[in-house]
């Protein structure tokens, strides 16, 4: 019975990581689209083909292109921290999602095994992970999503130039249909 509950918790946690990271990426996309008035907005044509790691510096550059450090004030530090946090979340997400999980190996309750690359060789090593580590990362990921959306809202309130989420979603729908038609 322990095996089945650990496996369920593992898959639930991995699913939550995927869903929460998707929300983070959509939030980054929205901030990028909010910078569409920037001279760098030509880069938006390839937004769908960009990796998350490419989107983060673009988001940062577009916002900084629209607003000086003095204009941003405390939001300048928030943007810097947010950029670092997004990249950290991507690295940790990749570590969890791109592991080969082995829940079939008997562990004590709350632990699961995974195979991962050894740092110094091409071999694999079997490690034990506590499910709560995954659950804690979900909390961090959800907090980062909330932080990102709060930042977007503060930009919108302070400058009024940032597009509403509704107009961004409409743009994404139109953009997505154009890409699919081509």
PEPE-V155488 format. One record per backbone hydrogen bond with DSSP energy under -0.5 kcal/mol. NH is the residue of the N-H (numbers start at 1). CO is the residue of the C=O. Records with the same first field share a line. If there is no record, write none. Layout:
BEGIN
NH = CO + CO
END
This chain:
BEGIN
5 = 1
6 = 2
7 = 3
8 = 4
9 = 5
10 = 6
11 = 7
12 = 8
13 = 9
14 = 10
15 = 11
16 = 12
17 = 13
18 = 14
19 = 15
20 = 16
21 = 17
22 = 18
23 = 19
24 = 20
25 = 21
26 = 22
27 = 23
28 = 24
29 = 25
30 = 26
31 = 27
32 = 28
33 = 29
34 = 30
35 = 31 + 32
36 = 33
38 = 35
41 = 38
42 = 39
43 = 40
44 = 41
45 = 42
46 = 43
47 = 44
49 = 46
50 = 46 + 47
54 = 51
55 = 51
56 = 52
57 = 53
58 = 54
59 = 55
60 = 56
61 = 57
62 = 58
63 = 59
64 = 60
65 = 61
66 = 62
67 = 63
72 = 68
73 = 69
75 = 72
76 = 73
77 = 73
78 = 74
79 = 75
80 = 76
81 = 77
82 = 78
83 = 79
84 = 80
85 = 81
86 = 82
87 = 83
88 = 84
89 = 85
90 = 86
91 = 87
92 = 88
93 = 89
94 = 90
95 = 91
96 = 92
97 = 93
98 = 94
99 = 96
100 = 115
101 = 99
102 = 113
105 = 102
111 = 108
112 = 129
113 = 102
114 = 127
115 = 100
116 = 125
118 = 123
125 = 116
127 = 114 + 125
129 = 112
131 = 110
133 = 130
134 = 130 + 131
135 = 131
136 = 132
137 = 133
138 = 134
139 = 135
140 = 136
141 = 137
142 = 138
143 = 139
144 = 140
145 = 141
146 = 142
147 = 143
148 = 144
149 = 145
150 = 146
151 = 147
152 = 148
153 = 149
154 = 150
155 = 151
156 = 152
157 = 153
158 = 154
159 = 155
160 = 155 + 156
168 = 164
169 = 165
170 = 166
171 = 167
172 = 168
173 = 169
174 = 170
175 = 171
176 = 172
177 = 173
178 = 174
179 = 175
180 = 176
181 = 177
182 = 178
END
